[in-house]
Amino acid sequence: MKSKLFVLPGATTVPKVFVSNRPAEIVLTEGKPKLAPISGTSLMYVANSESDPFLDTPTARR
């Protein structure tokens, strides 16, 4: 059976589809992620997101 793409009438773009084969979460930001420090710790958080992702800077993989 072949899949069909359904696009709402009047739509000008097709939404992106994200696929993961392991547990994952989509974190939305307003623009590029902006990291801000958490005082008294080595942690940083994403300031321009309603989610609460953070980064431990000593162990960060870049």
Rosetta blueprint (number, residue, H / E / L):
1 M L
2 K L
3 S L
4 K L
5 L L
6 F L
7 V L
8 L L
9 P L
10 G L
11 A L
12 T L
13 T L
14 V L
15 P L
16 K L
17 V L
18 F L
19 V L
20 S L
21 N L
22 R L
23 P L
24 A L
25 E L
26 I L
27 V L
28 L L
29 T L
30 E L
31 G L
32 K L
33 P L
34 K L
35 L E
36 A E
37 P E
38 I L
39 S L
40 G L
41 T L
42 S L
43 L E
44 M E
45 Y E
46 V E
47 A L
48 N L
49 S L
50 E L
51 S L
52 D L
53 P L
54 F E
55 L E
56 D E
57 T H
58 P H
59 T H
60 A L
61 R L
62 R L
